[in-house]
Amino acid sequence: MIQNLVRGGAAGAAGTTVLNAVTYADMVWRGRASSGAPAQVVDKLAQAVGRPVPGSGDSRDNRLTGLGALSGIAVGCGTGVAVSALRRAGVRMPWWLGGVVTGALAMAATDLPMAGLRVSDPTTWAATDWVSDAVPHLVYGVVTYALVAAGEPRS
């Protein structure tokens, strides 16, 4: 069981690396800025649990940026663990469907808190905003699911 969870976490980490690479390539290609949404989500969650992020000015902003990035890594690894646990429980899909579902899970894990905390309203996003969010998550899902499936012992 532990081996299965470690495999899922490692697959999620690899998927997260690819997601980040696709996102940064998009930023280079279109000259767009990075998103401040992860930092805003962390800030609102920290406030809600009564543990505000310390500091002020640039120091606090830098902490929030780092925590936002770390939260993305946690979501990516955690989604990999969840998908690996689901496969162990017998939920098996073709690689392409498993990739889409895995990407959708990771996307929901990031977009739902943004919407719920009113950091961003996905219902107002333009098509390019959706593509900028969906494509990296799809690539994440395919990589993560493929690695989880490939790492299973052959019977």
Summary of the structure (lengths in Angstrom):
residues: 155
radius of gyration: 16.5
end to end distance: 16.4
largest distance: 56.5
contacts: 472
relative contact order: 0.20
helix: 79%
strand: 0%
